[in-house]
Every structure is written in C-alpha cells, then in structure tokens.
Amino acid sequence: MQQVHEAAEYDRWFREQVQQALDEADSPNAEWLTTDEMKESMERWLTEHYGPKPENSR
C-alpha cells in the first residue's frame, strides 16, 4: 500500500514540475537560447565546476 501512495505522490510532483515548465515556456518573459548559445553556456558552466575539458576529448 505504501508503494501506491509513493507512486501517487511522485506522479503529483512530476505533473506539477511539467506544468511549471510549460507555464515558464509560455511566459512572455521567457528567454530562448539558440543551440550554440546553450552549448557555450554549458561549456562555461562545466569548466567552472569541473575544470577545463581534457585535451583528448572531442
């Protein structure tokens, strides 16, 4: 019975997260990035948190 309650709680949480993401995407204040902008942002974040990319990586 506990698994049923946990599954229902997870389902509720998941649906809330999806709705929040949809609401944010529909907002007139949403900021949209190009693929290149996102890649650059992620590269910066990864470098800040994990250091420079190893030289033999692609």
Rosetta silent file (secondary structure, phi, psi, omega in degrees, C-alpha in Angstrom):
SEQUENCE: MQQVHEAAEYDRWFREQVQQALDEADSPNAEWLTTDEMKESMERWLTEHYGPKPENSR
SCORE:     score description
SCORE:     0.000 S_00000001
   1 L     0.000  -35.549  179.574    0.000    0.000    0.000 S_00000001
   2 H   -63.007  -37.347  178.936    2.885    2.352    0.750 S_00000001
   3 H   -61.682  -36.985  178.764    4.187    1.902   -2.819 S_00000001
   4 H   -64.007  -43.398  179.166    0.825    3.058   -4.166 S_00000001
   5 H   -66.306  -41.557  178.543    0.988    6.211   -2.042 S_00000001
   6 H   -64.437  -40.640  178.756    4.596    6.866   -3.034 S_00000001
   7 H   -65.092  -41.112  179.230    3.743    6.388   -6.702 S_00000001
   8 H   -66.052  -40.738  178.282    0.788    8.751   -6.417 S_00000001
   9 H   -64.699  -43.377  178.098    2.919   11.360   -4.639 S_00000001
  10 H   -62.951  -42.868  179.586    5.629   11.090   -7.296 S_00000001
  11 H   -60.615  -43.595  178.101    3.024   11.374  -10.056 S_00000001
  12 H   -61.568  -47.334  179.575    1.591   14.520   -8.444 S_00000001
  13 H   -60.445  -45.251 -178.130    5.081   16.044   -8.081 S_00000001
  14 H   -61.537  -45.328  179.325    6.019   15.151  -11.650 S_00000001
  15 H   -62.758  -37.419  176.166    2.848   16.694  -13.086 S_00000001
  16 H   -63.295  -41.560  179.730    3.484   19.873  -11.085 S_00000001
  17 H   -64.370  -42.477  178.577    7.018   20.077  -12.481 S_00000001
  18 H   -63.793  -44.924 -179.969    5.785   19.628  -16.044 S_00000001
  19 H   -62.417  -40.669  178.314    3.088   22.268  -15.571 S_00000001
  20 H   -61.342  -43.696  179.370    5.622   24.684  -14.100 S_00000001
  21 H   -63.889  -41.527  178.099    7.930   24.173  -17.077 S_00000001
  22 H   -64.428  -42.246  178.193    5.070   24.714  -19.524 S_00000001
  23 H   -62.003  -42.440  178.544    3.995   27.873  -17.705 S_00000001
  24 H   -64.256  -40.500 -179.590    7.558   29.208  -17.806 S_00000001
  25 H   -67.395  -32.096 -179.672    7.874   28.433  -21.512 S_00000001
  26 H   -82.602  -10.095 -177.408    4.591   30.221  -22.234 S_00000001
  27 L   -65.593  139.438  175.998    5.600   33.301  -20.249 S_00000001
  28 L   -65.543  -15.899  179.166    6.182   36.470  -22.279 S_00000001
  29 L   -92.687    4.021 -178.738    9.358   36.898  -20.200 S_00000001
  30 L   -62.653  139.192  176.555   10.790   33.531  -21.270 S_00000001
  31 L  -104.089  122.546 -179.478   14.335   33.710  -22.606 S_00000001
  32 L  -104.835  136.509 -179.365   15.002   31.445  -25.557 S_00000001
  33 L  -114.309  148.345  172.301   18.526   30.394  -26.477 S_00000001
  34 L   -75.452  166.945  177.520   19.908   29.053  -29.725 S_00000001
  35 H   -59.716  -43.433  179.933   21.630   25.684  -29.665 S_00000001
  36 H   -62.998  -41.132  178.181   25.018   27.400  -29.958 S_00000001
  37 H   -63.157  -40.373  179.554   24.223   29.741  -27.050 S_00000001
  38 H   -66.839  -42.749  178.398   23.198   26.793  -24.908 S_00000001
  39 H   -60.894  -43.922  179.142   26.330   24.819  -25.791 S_00000001
  40 H   -62.844  -42.288  179.109   28.523   27.815  -24.903 S_00000001
  41 H   -62.427  -44.428  179.814   26.672   28.294  -21.632 S_00000001
  42 H   -66.663  -39.525  177.426   27.053   24.632  -20.702 S_00000001
  43 H   -60.218  -44.400  178.522   30.749   24.621  -21.622 S_00000001
  44 H   -61.210  -46.569 -178.532   31.300   27.628  -19.338 S_00000001
  45 H   -61.876  -45.796 -179.722   29.351   26.003  -16.503 S_00000001
  46 H   -62.450  -41.757  179.192   31.187   22.704  -16.846 S_00000001
  47 H   -64.279  -42.462  179.165   34.562   24.450  -16.909 S_00000001
  48 H   -62.983  -37.656 -174.624   33.671   26.499  -13.819 S_00000001
  49 H   -92.171  -27.488 -173.844   32.534   23.422  -11.901 S_00000001
  50 H  -126.245   -1.602 -179.011   34.852   20.696  -13.201 S_00000001
  51 L    89.450  178.003 -177.191   37.801   22.467  -14.765 S_00000001
  52 L   -64.727  153.426  178.983   38.939   22.541  -18.374 S_00000001
  53 L   -66.431  137.257  176.264   37.988   19.791  -20.785 S_00000001
  54 L   -57.880  146.336 -175.117   40.700   17.099  -21.184 S_00000001
  55 L   -65.250  -29.746 -176.446   42.722   17.589  -24.359 S_00000001
  56 L   -87.557    5.345  179.383   41.940   14.143  -25.813 S_00000001
  57 L   -86.419  160.837 -177.827   38.140   14.665  -25.578 S_00000001
  58 L   -81.316    0.000    0.000   36.053   15.545  -28.596 S_00000001
